[in-house]
Amino acid sequence: MLALLAGYFLMGEKEETKSSVRIEDREFILKDPDAAKTITIETKGRPIVHLSETKDGWYINNRHKANQRIVQNMLTTLSKMTILYIPTKAAAETAKNRMQMHGIEIKTFDKNGEVLTEFTLGTNTSIENGTFCLKKGADQVYVMSLPAMEGGIRNFFTQNHEELRDMTIFAYKPNNIRKVTVDYPKDVKNSFSIKRNGTALELSSPTQMSGQVANQNIMDAYLKDFHNLQSEFIQNDHIFKDTISTFIPFMELTIETLENPPLKCQIYPTRDMMNSRINTRSVDDLTLQHEGYFLNTNRGDFYMVQGRLFNKFLKKVSYFYEKPTG
């Protein structure tokens, strides 16, 4: 008898859920992700995030390039999310109240600035299997999730400004590079610069090697390495940023191009910053324990980059006089 009553209750609840679905209340689901050209994300207590698509990709607040993968994940979520279930009236009221404190207001716009979708993203459910959502101007709260994925969808929209940014430190076309200068303030004799002079490359150094000519192919290969450098993180509010900036850098890197203002970077081995007894002075002092570097730029950005990605730039002037192998 109890089993029959339980079955009747579940059937009744299922039928009630179906009949409660209102098409107009579900219109916060993005029908065509390609139509969305702007996304705004407003989280309580944070500056609004404005994502806009340009011919070069998505940008944050029309200033910094966004992490394209994160934005695509947002668009996929906005277009593919589905109703997991309709919460009870009590749960819906609780969700609405929590939205007042923890809600994330999300809007999407087309190329003409017309609103495509507008809704509030609430908190996740108590068992983290979905996220409460409420369309702007609607009354019915829904619990939304992504098909074939466990958990809520809120985490796709909680990144701060720096977490949303593209992790690229620089990406240059080699032919656009006019000059690269590498200074080692604690090892000046190994500093150098490579300057493009027409189709030729010129090497300069405080310790110019008499009677030898720098290898054009080696210099050309070195400049090609500047095609891309990815960071591990950007953290302009890093607790030790100001302190680190007062130290003598291990390396100073300046990249001058034909198109943009020079990029100037100060590089500090993370190993030195974590142990005051270590003072890496020369490229010759680098070891396998030098796994990463802090990189401070004249753009105001403070990065951490892995050694396996950055070590290719740490050359001595003598490197460019070596004969190519093979």
C-alpha positions in Angstrom: 0.0 0.0 0.0 2.8 2.4 0.9 4.5 1.6 -2.4 1.3 2.4 -4.3 0.9 5.7 -2.5 4.6 6.6 -3.1 4.1 5.8 -6.8 1.0 7.9 -7.0 2.8 10.8 -5.3 5.7 10.6 -7.7 3.4 10.5 -10.7 1.5 13.4 -9.5 4.6 15.4 -8.9 6.0 14.6 -12.3 2.8 15.6 -14.0 2.7 18.8 -12.0 6.3 19.6 -13.0 5.5 19.2 -16.7 2.4 21.4 -16.5 4.4 24.1 -14.7 7.0 24.6 -17.5 6.3 27.9 -19.1 7.9 28.4 -22.5 8.2 32.2 -22.0 10.0 31.7 -18.7 12.6 29.5 -20.3 13.7 32.1 -22.9 16.9 32.8 -21.1 18.3 29.8 -22.9 20.4 31.2 -25.9 19.0 29.8 -29.1 21.9 30.7 -31.4 25.3 31.1 -29.7 26.8 32.6 -32.9 24.3 35.4 -32.7 25.7 36.6 -29.4 28.3 39.3 -29.8 28.3 40.7 -26.3 28.0 39.1 -22.9 27.7 41.1 -19.7 28.2 39.5 -16.3 27.4 41.4 -13.1 28.2 39.8 -9.9 27.3 41.3 -6.5 30.3 43.2 -5.1 32.3 43.0 -8.3 32.9 45.3 -11.2 30.7 44.4 -14.2 32.4 42.3 -16.9 31.7 43.2 -20.5 32.8 40.7 -23.1 32.6 41.7 -26.7 33.5 39.9 -29.9 35.8 41.5 -32.5 37.5 40.3 -35.6 40.5 39.3 -33.4 38.4 37.4 -30.9 36.6 38.2 -27.6 37.8 41.1 -25.4 37.2 42.1 -21.8 35.9 45.6 -21.3 37.3 46.5 -24.8 40.8 46.4 -23.3 42.2 43.0 -22.7 41.9 39.9 -24.8 39.8 37.3 -23.2 40.6 33.6 -22.8 38.7 32.3 -25.9 38.2 28.9 -24.4 36.5 30.3 -21.3 34.2 32.5 -23.4 33.3 29.5 -25.7 32.5 27.5 -22.6 30.1 30.2 -21.5 28.4 30.3 -24.9 28.0 26.5 -24.9 26.5 26.6 -21.4 24.1 29.4 -22.3 22.8 27.5 -25.3 23.0 23.9 -24.2 21.7 24.2 -20.6 18.4 22.4 -19.9 15.9 22.1 -17.1 16.9 19.6 -14.6 13.7 20.1 -12.5 11.3 22.7 -11.2 12.0 23.3 -7.5 9.2 23.4 -4.9 7.6 26.7 -4.0 9.6 26.8 -0.8 12.9 26.1 -2.5 12.1 28.6 -5.2 11.5 31.4 -2.7 14.7 30.5 -0.9 16.6 30.6 -4.2 15.1 34.0 -5.0 16.2 35.4 -1.6 19.7 34.0 -2.1 19.8 35.6 -5.6 19.5 39.0 -3.8 22.9 38.4 -2.2 24.7 36.0 -4.5 23.0 36.3 -7.9 24.9 36.8 -11.1 23.1 38.9 -13.7 23.8 37.7 -17.2 22.8 39.3 -20.5 23.6 38.5 -24.1 23.2 40.9 -27.0 23.3 40.6 -30.8 25.4 42.6 -33.2 22.8 45.4 -33.2 22.8 45.7 -29.4 19.4 44.0 -29.0 19.0 41.8 -25.9 18.9 38.1 -26.7 18.7 36.7 -23.2 18.6 38.1 -19.7 18.5 36.2 -16.5 19.8 35.8 -12.9 22.1 32.9 -12.2 21.6 31.8 -8.6 23.4 29.4 -6.3 23.9 25.7 -6.9 21.5 23.2 -5.3 22.4 21.7 -2.0 23.7 18.5 -3.7 25.5 20.5 -6.4 23.6 18.8 -9.2 22.2 22.0 -10.8 21.9 25.8 -10.5 18.8 27.9 -9.8 18.0 30.3 -12.7 15.4 33.0 -13.1 14.5 34.9 -16.3 14.3 38.7 -16.0 10.7 39.7 -15.3 9.6 36.1 -14.8 8.4 34.4 -11.6 9.2 30.7 -12.1 12.6 29.5 -10.9 14.2 26.6 -12.7 17.1 24.3 -11.8 19.4 24.1 -14.8 22.2 21.8 -15.7 24.3 20.7 -18.8 23.4 17.4 -20.3 25.9 14.6 -19.6 27.7 16.7 -17.0 27.4 16.4 -13.3 27.1 19.6 -11.2 25.8 23.1 -11.6 26.6 25.7 -14.2 27.5 28.6 -11.9 31.2 27.9 -12.0 31.3 28.8 -15.7 30.6 32.5 -14.8 32.4 33.1 -11.6 35.9 34.1 -12.9 37.2 37.5 -12.0 38.7 39.9 -14.5 42.2 38.5 -14.4 41.0 34.8 -14.5 39.1 35.7 -17.7 42.1 37.1 -19.5 44.1 35.5 -22.2 47.2 34.0 -20.7 49.4 35.1 -23.6 52.3 37.4 -22.5 53.3 38.1 -26.1 52.8 36.7 -29.6 54.9 38.3 -32.3 55.4 37.7 -36.0 59.2 37.5 -36.3 59.4 39.8 -39.3 57.6 42.5 -37.2 60.3 42.4 -34.5 62.7 45.4 -35.0 64.9 44.8 -31.9 65.3 42.4 -28.9 67.4 43.5 -26.0 68.4 41.1 -23.3 70.1 42.6 -20.2 71.5 40.6 -17.3 72.0 43.3 -14.6 74.1 40.9 -12.4 76.0 39.5 -15.4 76.4 42.4 -17.8 79.1 40.7 -20.0 76.5 38.2 -21.3 73.9 40.8 -22.2 73.1 41.4 -25.9 70.7 42.8 -28.4 69.6 41.7 -31.9 68.5 44.4 -34.3 66.9 43.9 -37.7 68.7 45.9 -40.4 66.8 45.2 -43.7 67.1 41.5 -44.3 70.1 41.1 -42.0 70.3 40.8 -38.3 72.9 42.6 -36.2 74.2 41.4 -32.8 75.5 43.9 -30.2 77.1 43.1 -26.8 79.3 44.7 -24.2 81.7 41.8 -24.9 81.7 41.7 -28.7 83.7 38.7 -29.9 86.5 40.0 -31.9 87.1 38.5 -35.4 83.9 36.5 -35.3 80.6 37.1 -37.1 77.3 36.1 -35.4 75.4 33.4 -37.1 72.4 34.7 -39.0 70.4 31.4 -38.8 70.8 31.2 -35.0 69.7 34.8 -34.5 66.7 34.2 -36.9 65.7 31.1 -35.0 65.9 32.9 -31.7 63.6 35.7 -32.9 61.1 33.0 -34.2 60.8 31.8 -30.6 59.0 35.0 -29.8 56.0 33.9 -31.7 54.2 33.0 -28.5 54.7 32.9 -24.7 52.0 31.7 -22.4 51.8 32.4 -18.7 50.7 30.2 -15.8 48.7 33.1 -14.3 48.2 36.8 -14.3 48.0 38.3 -10.8 48.3 42.0 -10.6 47.3 42.1 -7.0 49.9 39.5 -6.0 50.8 40.1 -2.3 54.5 40.2 -3.1 54.4 42.1 -6.4 55.6 45.4 -5.0 58.3 43.8 -2.9 59.6 41.7 -5.8 59.7 44.8 -8.1 62.2 46.4 -5.7 64.8 43.7 -6.3 67.4 43.7 -9.0 65.9 41.5 -11.8 67.8 38.5 -13.1 67.0 39.6 -16.6 65.5 42.6 -18.4 63.9 41.9 -21.7 62.8 44.6 -24.2 61.0 43.8 -27.4 60.6 46.5 -30.0 58.3 46.1 -33.1 57.3 48.0 -36.2 53.7 48.5 -34.9 53.3 48.6 -31.2 55.0 50.3 -28.2 58.0 48.4 -26.8 57.3 45.7 -24.3 59.6 45.7 -21.3 59.8 42.8 -18.9 61.6 42.3 -15.7 62.2 38.6 -14.9 62.8 37.1 -11.4 63.4 33.4 -10.7 60.7 32.2 -8.3 63.4 30.2 -6.6 65.2 33.4 -5.6 62.0 35.0 -4.3 61.2 32.0 -2.1 64.6 31.7 -0.6 66.5 34.8 0.4 69.8 32.9 0.4 69.6 32.2 -3.3 70.8 34.9 -5.8 70.8 33.7 -9.4 73.3 35.9 -11.2 74.0 34.3 -14.5 72.5 31.9 -17.1 75.3 29.6 -16.0 73.8 29.4 -12.5 70.4 28.1 -13.7 69.6 24.5 -12.6 66.7 22.1 -12.9 65.3 23.7 -9.7 64.6 26.9 -11.6 61.1 25.8 -12.5 59.5 29.2 -13.0 59.8 33.0 -13.2 57.9 36.0 -12.1 57.6 38.5 -15.0 56.7 42.1 -14.4 55.9 44.3 -17.5 55.6 47.9 -18.3 51.9 47.2 -19.2 51.3 46.8 -15.4 50.8 43.0 -15.7 52.5 40.6 -13.3 52.8 37.0 -14.6 54.2 33.7 -13.6 55.7 31.7 -16.4 57.0 28.1 -16.3 60.7 27.6 -16.8 60.2 25.0 -19.6 58.5 27.7 -21.6 60.8 30.6 -20.8 64.2 29.1 -20.7 64.6 29.2 -24.5 65.0 33.0 -24.2 67.8 32.7 -21.6 70.8 32.8 -23.9 74.3 34.3 -23.5 75.9 36.3 -26.3 78.3 33.4 -27.1 75.3 31.3 -28.1 75.0 33.3 -31.3 78.5 32.5 -32.5 78.1 28.8 -32.3 78.0 26.8 -35.5 74.6 25.2 -36.2 74.6 21.5 -35.7 73.8 19.1 -38.6 
